[in-house]
């Protein structure tokens, strides 16, 4: 069995169980129960999540990860949590840590997904799609020196109407879970060189009971 690790924010928490079920015939899929949040939080906990999940790190075949939506979140002072230049350096640092923690794994980075600015309701905090695009480009620059596959979830979701959103940030609707989950699965199969004919069914309700983070 292949061994897959999913790391990321609350977007990841919308598709992780779906991905695990779809890949159950060919892989064991691991992920932290908690929200991995912003990029510096990932730097802090990458090794501890491995320990908590009791992973044999050299056996991990693929790490699929994302970070960025927390970083570009404007706080009450009007400034993003993590400025884009620091984010770019931190993405580089995360990938270096992934390479050292999981020396035999292939890496996939998922771009941050678009928000519905019209649906935004969190007073004092805000995200802008124009800035999400800037953070995604910064991540691409940081990862360009590595052998990392880019899973462009932003491009996948940006043409879709607000009905795919469960709130301004998240995509916990059944249609979105399947759409995003299938894209994640497809990218994982691609780097593994495995056919989609090996996939299992994933038909239960994967919607979280509550919104997991802003």
Residue pairs with C-beta under 8 A, 6 or more apart in sequence:
1 26
1 27
1 28
2 23
2 26
2 27
2 28
2 61
2 62
2 192
2 194
3 27
3 28
3 30
3 55
3 59
3 60
3 61
3 62
4 19
4 23
4 27
4 28
4 29
4 30
4 60
4 61
4 62
4 63
4 64
4 188
5 29
5 30
5 31
5 53
5 55
5 60
5 62
5 63
5 64
5 102
5 105
6 12
6 16
6 19
6 29
6 30
6 31
6 64
6 65
6 184
7 31
7 32
7 36
7 42
7 46
7 49
7 63
7 64
7 65
7 66
8 36
8 64
8 65
8 66
8 67
8 110
9 35
9 36
9 37
9 38
9 66
9 67
9 68
9 69
9 70
9 213
10 35
10 69
10 169
10 170
10 211
10 212
10 213
11 66
11 69
11 110
11 112
11 113
11 153
11 169
11 170
11 171
11 180
12 31
12 36
12 66
12 110
13 35
13 208
13 212
14 170
14 171
14 172
14 176
14 177
14 180
14 206
14 208
15 177
15 180
15 181
15 184
15 206
16 29
16 31
17 206
18 177
18 178
18 181
18 202
18 206
19 29
19 181
19 184
19 185
19 188
20 29
20 31
21 200
21 201
21 202
21 204
22 181
22 182
22 185
22 199
22 200
22 201
22 202
23 29
23 185
23 188
23 199
23 200
24 200
25 198
25 199
25 200
26 194
26 198
26 199
27 61
27 188
30 53
30 55
31 53
32 45
32 49
32 52
32 53
35 212
35 213
36 42
36 45
36 49
36 65
36 67
37 67
37 70
37 213
38 67
38 70
38 71
38 81
38 82
39 67
39 68
39 70
39 71
39 82
39 87
39 90
39 91
39 94
40 82
40 90
41 70
42 65
42 67
42 94
43 90
43 93
43 94
43 97
46 94
46 97
46 98
46 101
47 97
47 101
50 57
50 101
50 102
57 101
57 102
57 103
58 102
58 103
58 104
59 104
60 102
60 104
60 105
61 104
61 105
61 106
61 192
62 105
62 106
62 107
62 108
62 188
62 191
62 192
63 98
63 102
63 105
63 106
63 107
63 108
64 107
64 108
64 110
64 151
64 184
64 187
64 188
65 94
65 98
65 107
65 108
65 109
65 110
66 109
66 110
66 111
66 112
66 153
67 90
67 91
67 94
67 112
68 87
68 111
68 112
68 132
68 135
68 136
68 139
69 112
69 113
69 115
69 127
69 132
69 169
70 81
70 82
70 213
70 214
71 80
71 81
71 82
71 84
71 87
71 90
71 135
72 80
72 81
72 82
72 84
72 87
72 112
72 127
72 128
72 131
72 132
72 134
72 135
73 80
73 81
73 125
73 126
73 127
73 214
74 80
74 125
74 126
74 127
74 128
75 81
75 124
75 125
76 124
76 125
80 131
82 90
84 131
84 134
84 135
84 138
85 138
87 135
87 138
87 139
88 138
88 139
88 141
88 142
89 142
91 109
91 138
91 139
91 142
91 143
92 142
92 143
92 145
95 107
95 109
95 142
95 143
95 146
95 148
98 105
98 107
99 107
99 146
106 147
106 149
106 191
106 192
107 146
107 147
107 148
107 149
108 148
108 149
108 150
108 151
108 187
108 188
108 191
109 139
109 143
109 148
109 149
109 150
109 151
110 150
110 151
110 152
110 153
110 184
111 136
111 139
111 150
111 151
111 152
111 153
111 154
111 155
112 132
112 135
112 136
112 139
112 153
112 154
113 132
113 153
113 154
113 157
113 171
113 180
114 129
114 132
114 154
114 157
114 158
115 127
115 128
115 129
115 132
115 168
115 169
116 162
116 165
116 168
117 127
117 128
117 129
117 168
118 162
119 162
119 165
119 167
119 168
120 126
120 127
120 168
121 167
121 168
122 168
122 214
125 214
127 168
127 169
129 158
132 154
133 154
136 154
140 150
143 150
149 187
149 190
149 191
151 183
151 184
151 187
153 180
153 183
156 179
156 180
156 183
157 164
157 171
157 176
157 179
157 180
160 176
163 173
164 171
164 173
164 175
164 176
164 179
165 171
165 173
165 176
166 172
166 173
166 176
166 207
166 211
167 211
169 211
169 214
170 211
170 212
171 177
171 179
171 180
172 207
172 208
172 211
173 207
174 205
174 206
174 207
177 206
177 207
178 202
181 202
181 206
185 196
185 199
186 196
189 195
189 196
189 199
